Amino acid sequence: MLPLQDLVVLDLTIARAGPTAVRLLADWGANVVRIEPVSSNSGSLTGRRDGSDEQNLHRNKRSVCIDLKSKRGQETFAELVRRADVVVENFRAPVKHRLGVDYQSLRALNERVILASISGFGQTGPYSDRGGVDQIVQGTSGLMSITGHKDQGPTRVGIAISDTTAGMFLGQGILLALIHREKTGKGDWVHTSLLEGMLCKLDFQGARYTMLGEVPEQQGNDHPTAFPMGTFRCKTGWVNIAAMSDKMWNALLDVLNAASLKEVEDYSSVAGRIRNKEALRNDLEQVLANFSVEDLVEPVNAAGVPCGPINSVADAYEDPQAKHLKVTKTAPHKRLGDIGLLRSPIQMENAPQSETFDRSAPEPGEHSREILLEFGFSDHQVDELVACGAVGEY
């Protein structure tokens, strides 16, 4: 019994942000129907369908190919909308209206349907017609200006953070709209954008500006408002340490047998440590040079000070805690066998996740006939739609 198993979701999205939102719904039981162009092939904007990216984005979904540019294709889509709970799209406004995927058109077919839209810069405004690409929004949002080391130029975050952030927010928005529908009986148009997601994700850095007028700058691996809280060199490489308070600072020095640093007046307060951070970094790293990463992590944590290694991606997934949490699951694939993918990070005690994914990412049109039959079409009608090119089969 998964919480979303009674939902029917039509997924029209491409690239990453939209599919990220839909993936949340698919992982928690929604019947997700991915609607793809008839001309679709084994690849997409994010790579070949058998690739790791496509498989991770589209697991637990089924696919039907419909030509939304044709009259018969639009009629077919309309029949699906009449029985759907949610439609998710990331078209530009003119395309949305031309294809009949705007909220007014969908609401005329189904008053309870929820349209969920995602864009680069919002549905209205001076940038609304621009395409949304993760790196462009990382720059526009100010994120790149606070990422990386000072005087080394702006730095991109190593993942598609504005895409995935906007997708997560849209997923939350869909759930809010579903709850609201329970109260009103009516659907809604819920939308967000990569820019809105990233400006919100700036969080305390953004609030420093909006409330105090402070403009954050690059701090490298240091926390912008606390020290020592960052990455420090030790005997065998680098380690993260977060000793923000006086209590943590003194506990760290006890573990390091560095009583002499307790006597330094400049380091005796939170404000003093921030003010003298470069001198403190030098003194602290001289002490840390006597310790390996392995020497530090357990005892420093045991003293109540957060401390951790700088793992590679491989190290992170092979870490004992990650293994314990079972952050990966397999999905059956007809050509590749069982493939390892990343599970939803949400845990529900009374609705536990299955040990494996139900299905790997579908081939475009793999389930066209199966889906249309479920939605009330006859085999003869599907044959006609395939013959005229309105529907494609894998």
C-alpha positions as CSV (number, residue, x, y, z in Angstrom):
1,M,0.0,0.0,0.0
2,L,1.9,3.0,-1.3
3,P,0.5,6.5,-0.6
4,L,0.1,7.5,-4.2
5,Q,-1.0,4.2,-5.8
6,D,-4.4,5.5,-6.8
7,L,-3.0,8.5,-8.8
8,V,-2.8,8.6,-12.6
9,V,-0.1,11.0,-13.7
10,L,0.6,12.0,-17.3
11,D,4.3,13.0,-17.7
12,L,5.0,15.3,-20.7
13,T,8.4,16.5,-19.3
14,I,11.8,16.3,-20.9
15,A,15.4,17.0,-19.6
16,R,15.8,16.7,-15.8
17,A,13.7,19.1,-13.7
18,G,10.3,17.8,-14.7
19,P,11.2,14.1,-14.6
20,T,12.7,14.6,-11.1
21,A,9.3,15.8,-9.9
22,V,7.5,12.9,-11.6
23,R,10.0,10.4,-10.3
24,L,8.9,11.3,-6.7
25,L,5.3,10.3,-7.6
26,A,6.4,7.2,-9.5
27,D,8.5,5.9,-6.6
28,W,5.6,6.2,-4.2
29,G,3.1,4.3,-6.2
30,A,1.6,6.6,-8.8
31,N,0.6,5.2,-12.2
32,V,2.9,7.4,-14.3
33,V,2.3,7.4,-18.0
34,R,5.2,9.0,-19.9
35,I,3.8,10.6,-23.1
36,E,6.5,10.9,-25.7
37,P,6.6,12.0,-29.4
38,V,5.9,9.3,-32.0
39,S,9.3,10.2,-33.6
40,S,11.1,9.4,-30.3
41,N,13.9,7.0,-30.4
42,S,16.2,5.3,-27.9
43,G,17.7,8.5,-26.6
44,S,16.7,11.9,-25.3
45,L,18.2,15.2,-24.1
46,T,19.8,13.4,-21.2
47,G,21.4,10.6,-23.1
48,R,20.5,7.2,-24.4
49,R,17.6,5.4,-22.8
50,D,19.8,2.6,-21.6
51,G,22.2,5.0,-20.0
52,S,22.4,5.5,-16.2
53,D,20.9,9.0,-16.3
54,E,17.8,8.0,-18.3
55,Q,17.3,4.9,-16.2
56,N,17.6,6.7,-12.9
57,L,15.1,9.5,-14.1
58,H,12.4,7.3,-15.6
59,R,12.3,4.1,-13.5
60,N,8.8,3.0,-12.4
61,K,7.2,4.7,-15.4
62,R,5.5,3.4,-18.5
63,S,5.6,5.0,-22.0
64,V,3.1,5.8,-24.7
65,C,4.0,7.7,-27.9
66,I,1.4,10.2,-29.1
67,D,1.7,12.8,-31.8
68,L,0.3,15.9,-30.0
69,K,0.7,18.0,-33.1
70,S,-2.0,16.0,-34.9
71,K,-5.8,16.2,-34.4
72,R,-6.1,12.5,-33.7
73,G,-3.2,12.7,-31.3
74,Q,-4.7,15.6,-29.4
75,E,-8.0,13.8,-29.2
76,T,-6.3,10.7,-27.8
77,F,-4.4,12.8,-25.2
78,A,-7.8,14.5,-24.2
79,E,-9.2,11.0,-23.4
80,L,-6.3,10.4,-21.1
81,V,-6.7,13.7,-19.4
82,R,-10.3,13.0,-18.6
83,R,-9.2,10.1,-16.4
84,A,-5.9,11.6,-15.0
85,D,-5.2,13.2,-11.7
86,V,-2.0,15.1,-12.6
87,V,-0.5,16.4,-15.9
88,V,3.2,17.5,-15.6
89,E,4.8,19.6,-18.4
90,N,7.7,21.9,-19.1
91,F,6.7,23.5,-22.4
92,R,7.2,27.1,-23.2
93,A,4.0,29.1,-23.0
94,P,3.3,29.3,-26.8
95,V,3.9,25.6,-27.2
96,K,1.7,24.8,-24.2
97,H,-1.3,26.6,-25.7
98,R,-0.7,25.3,-29.2
99,L,-0.8,21.7,-28.0
100,G,-3.7,22.3,-25.6
101,V,-1.7,21.6,-22.5
102,D,-2.5,24.9,-20.8
103,Y,-4.6,24.8,-17.6
104,Q,-7.8,26.3,-19.2
105,S,-7.8,23.6,-21.9
106,L,-7.2,20.8,-19.4
107,R,-9.7,22.1,-16.9
108,A,-12.4,22.1,-19.6
109,L,-11.8,18.3,-20.0
110,N,-11.4,17.5,-16.3
111,E,-12.3,19.9,-13.5
112,R,-10.3,17.8,-11.0
113,V,-7.1,17.6,-13.0
114,I,-3.9,19.3,-11.6
115,L,-1.5,20.8,-14.1
116,A,2.0,21.0,-12.8
117,S,4.4,23.2,-14.8
118,I,8.1,23.8,-14.5
119,S,10.2,26.3,-16.4
120,G,13.5,28.0,-16.3
121,F,12.5,31.5,-15.2
122,G,8.7,31.4,-14.4
123,Q,5.5,31.4,-16.4
124,T,5.4,35.2,-16.7
125,G,7.9,38.1,-16.6
126,P,10.7,39.4,-18.8
127,Y,12.6,36.1,-18.8
128,S,9.7,33.8,-19.1
129,D,10.4,32.9,-22.8
130,R,14.0,31.9,-22.1
131,G,14.9,28.3,-22.0
132,G,16.0,27.1,-18.5
133,V,19.4,25.4,-18.4
134,D,20.9,24.4,-15.0
135,Q,24.2,26.2,-15.4
136,I,22.6,29.4,-16.7
137,V,20.4,29.5,-13.6
138,Q,23.2,28.7,-11.3
139,G,24.8,31.9,-12.6
140,T,21.6,34.0,-12.7
141,S,20.6,33.0,-9.2
142,G,23.8,34.1,-7.6
143,L,24.8,30.6,-6.6
144,M,28.0,30.6,-8.7
145,S,29.1,33.9,-7.1
146,I,29.3,32.2,-3.6
147,T,30.7,28.8,-4.7
148,G,34.4,28.1,-5.0
149,H,37.5,29.9,-3.7
150,K,37.8,33.7,-3.6
151,D,39.7,35.3,-6.5
152,Q,39.5,32.1,-8.6
153,G,36.3,33.1,-10.5
154,P,32.7,31.8,-10.2
155,T,32.3,28.0,-9.8
156,R,29.6,25.7,-10.8
157,V,28.2,23.2,-8.3
158,G,29.1,19.7,-9.4
159,I,25.5,18.5,-9.8
160,A,22.5,19.9,-11.7
161,I,21.3,21.5,-8.5
162,S,18.8,24.0,-10.0
163,D,17.1,21.3,-12.0
164,T,16.8,18.9,-9.1
165,T,15.8,21.6,-6.7
166,A,13.0,22.9,-8.9
167,G,11.9,19.3,-9.5
168,M,11.7,18.6,-5.8
169,F,9.7,21.8,-5.2
170,L,7.3,20.9,-8.0
171,G,6.8,17.5,-6.5
172,Q,5.9,19.1,-3.2
173,G,3.6,21.5,-5.0
174,I,1.8,18.6,-6.6
175,L,1.2,17.0,-3.2
176,L,-0.1,20.3,-1.9
177,A,-2.5,20.6,-4.8
178,L,-3.7,17.1,-4.2
179,I,-4.4,17.9,-0.5
180,H,-6.2,21.1,-1.6
181,R,-8.3,19.1,-4.1
182,E,-9.5,16.9,-1.3
183,K,-11.0,20.0,0.4
184,T,-12.4,21.7,-2.7
185,G,-13.0,19.0,-5.2
186,K,-11.2,21.0,-7.9
187,G,-7.8,20.8,-9.5
188,D,-5.3,23.6,-9.8
189,W,-2.3,24.9,-11.7
190,V,0.8,24.5,-9.7
191,H,4.1,25.8,-11.1
192,T,7.6,26.7,-10.2
193,S,10.9,27.4,-12.0
194,L,14.6,26.7,-11.7
195,L,15.2,30.4,-10.8
196,E,12.6,30.4,-8.0
197,G,13.9,27.1,-6.7
198,M,17.5,28.4,-6.5
199,L,16.7,31.8,-5.1
200,C,14.8,29.9,-2.3
201,K,17.6,27.4,-2.0
202,L,20.1,30.1,-1.2
203,D,18.3,30.1,2.2
204,F,20.4,31.9,4.9
205,Q,22.7,33.3,2.3
206,G,19.8,34.9,0.5
207,A,18.3,36.1,3.8
208,R,21.6,37.8,4.7
209,Y,20.9,40.0,1.7
210,T,17.1,40.4,1.9
211,M,17.1,41.2,5.6
212,L,20.5,42.8,6.3
213,G,21.7,44.0,2.9
214,E,24.8,41.8,3.1
215,V,26.1,40.4,-0.2
216,P,27.7,37.0,0.5
217,E,31.0,36.1,-1.2
218,Q,33.0,33.0,-2.0
219,Q,34.4,31.3,1.0
220,G,35.9,28.2,-0.5
221,N,35.3,25.2,1.8
222,D,34.7,27.4,4.8
223,H,31.3,28.1,6.3
224,P,30.6,31.8,5.6
225,T,29.6,32.7,9.2
226,A,31.3,30.2,11.5
227,F,34.9,29.0,12.1
228,P,36.4,26.4,12.3
229,M,33.8,24.9,10.1
230,G,35.2,23.7,6.9
231,T,37.9,21.5,5.2
232,F,41.3,21.2,6.8
233,R,44.5,19.4,5.8
234,C,45.7,16.6,8.0
235,K,48.4,13.9,7.7
236,T,46.7,11.8,5.1
237,G,44.6,14.3,3.2
238,W,41.6,16.4,4.0
239,V,39.0,16.3,6.7
240,N,35.8,18.2,7.4
241,I,35.5,19.6,10.9
242,A,32.6,21.7,12.3
243,A,33.5,23.1,15.8
244,M,31.2,26.1,15.7
245,S,30.6,26.8,19.5
246,D,33.0,27.3,22.4
247,K,32.1,23.9,23.8
248,M,32.9,22.2,20.5
249,W,36.1,24.2,20.1
250,N,37.4,23.1,23.5
251,A,36.3,19.5,23.0
252,L,38.2,19.4,19.6
253,L,41.4,20.7,21.3
254,D,41.1,18.1,24.0
255,V,40.9,15.3,21.4
256,L,43.9,16.9,19.6
257,N,45.9,17.4,22.8
258,A,46.3,21.0,21.7
259,A,45.9,22.7,25.1
260,S,48.2,25.5,23.9
261,L,45.6,26.8,21.5
262,K,43.2,27.2,24.4
263,E,45.6,29.9,25.7
264,V,45.5,32.0,22.6
265,E,43.2,35.0,23.4
266,D,42.3,35.6,19.8
267,Y,40.8,32.1,19.6
268,S,38.9,32.2,22.9
269,S,35.5,33.3,21.5
270,V,33.3,32.5,18.5
271,A,33.8,36.1,17.2
272,G,37.6,35.9,17.7
273,R,37.9,32.7,15.8
274,I,36.0,34.1,12.9
275,R,38.0,37.3,13.0
276,N,41.3,35.5,13.0
277,K,40.4,32.5,10.9
278,E,43.5,32.4,8.7
279,A,45.9,32.4,11.6
280,L,43.7,29.8,13.3
281,R,43.6,27.7,10.2
282,N,47.4,27.7,10.0
283,D,47.8,26.8,13.7
284,L,45.1,24.1,13.6
285,E,46.5,22.4,10.5
286,Q,49.9,22.2,12.2
287,V,48.3,20.2,14.9
288,L,46.2,18.1,12.5
289,A,49.4,17.2,10.6
290,N,50.0,14.6,13.3
291,F,46.7,12.8,12.6
292,S,45.3,10.8,9.8
293,V,41.7,11.1,8.6
294,E,41.0,7.7,10.3
295,D,42.6,9.0,13.5
296,L,40.2,11.9,13.6
297,V,36.7,10.9,12.5
298,E,35.7,8.6,15.4
299,P,37.2,10.4,18.4
300,V,36.3,13.9,17.2
301,N,32.7,12.8,16.7
302,A,32.7,11.0,20.0
303,A,33.6,14.3,21.6
304,G,30.5,15.9,20.2
305,V,32.2,17.7,17.3
306,P,30.9,16.8,13.7
307,C,33.8,15.4,11.6
308,G,33.9,13.5,8.4
309,P,36.1,12.4,5.5
310,I,36.1,13.8,2.0
311,N,34.8,10.8,0.1
312,S,34.9,10.1,-3.6
313,V,31.5,9.2,-5.1
314,A,32.6,5.6,-5.0
315,D,33.6,5.9,-1.3
316,A,30.2,7.5,-0.5
317,Y,28.1,4.7,-1.9
318,E,30.3,2.1,-0.4
319,D,30.4,3.8,3.0
320,P,29.0,1.5,5.8
321,Q,26.2,4.0,6.7
322,A,25.1,4.3,3.1
323,K,25.1,0.5,2.9
324,H,23.1,0.2,6.1
325,L,20.5,2.7,4.7
326,K,20.3,0.8,1.4
327,V,20.4,3.9,-0.7
328,T,20.4,2.0,-3.9
329,K,18.0,-0.5,-5.4
330,T,18.0,-2.6,-8.5
331,A,15.5,-2.5,-11.4
332,P,15.0,-5.3,-13.8
333,H,16.0,-4.5,-17.4
334,K,15.4,-6.8,-20.3
335,R,18.8,-6.2,-21.9
336,L,21.0,-5.0,-19.1
337,G,19.8,-7.4,-16.3
338,D,19.4,-6.0,-12.8
339,I,20.7,-2.4,-12.8
340,G,21.6,-0.4,-9.7
341,L,19.7,2.9,-9.2
342,L,19.2,5.5,-6.5
343,R,16.1,5.0,-4.3
344,S,13.9,7.8,-3.0
345,P,15.5,9.3,0.1
346,I,12.1,9.4,1.9
347,Q,11.4,6.7,4.5
348,M,7.9,5.9,5.7
349,E,7.5,3.5,8.6
350,N,4.0,2.3,7.6
351,A,4.6,2.3,3.9
352,P,8.1,0.8,3.4
353,Q,9.7,0.9,0.0
354,S,10.1,-2.4,-1.9
355,E,13.5,-4.0,-2.1
356,T,13.6,-3.4,-5.9
357,F,12.0,-1.1,-8.4
358,D,9.0,-2.4,-10.2
359,R,10.4,-1.6,-13.6
360,S,13.4,0.1,-15.3
361,A,12.9,3.1,-17.6
362,P,10.6,2.2,-20.5
363,E,11.4,2.3,-24.2
364,P,9.5,5.1,-26.0
365,G,6.1,3.7,-26.8
366,E,6.8,0.4,-25.0
367,H,3.4,0.4,-23.3
368,S,1.3,2.3,-25.9
369,R,-1.3,-0.4,-26.5
370,E,-1.4,-1.5,-22.9
371,I,-2.0,2.0,-21.6
372,L,-4.6,2.9,-24.2
373,L,-6.5,-0.2,-23.5
374,E,-6.5,0.6,-19.8
375,F,-7.9,4.1,-20.6
376,G,-10.9,2.6,-22.5
377,F,-9.7,2.3,-26.1
378,S,-10.3,-0.9,-28.0
379,D,-7.7,-2.9,-29.9
380,H,-9.3,-1.8,-33.1
381,Q,-9.1,1.9,-32.1
382,V,-5.5,1.5,-31.2
383,D,-4.8,-0.1,-34.5
384,E,-6.4,2.9,-36.3
385,L,-4.4,5.4,-34.2
386,V,-1.1,3.5,-35.0
387,A,-2.0,3.3,-38.7
388,C,-2.7,7.0,-39.0
389,G,0.5,7.9,-37.1
390,A,-1.2,9.5,-34.1
391,V,0.2,6.8,-31.8
392,G,3.5,5.0,-32.0
393,E,4.3,1.5,-30.7
394,Y,7.8,0.3,-29.6
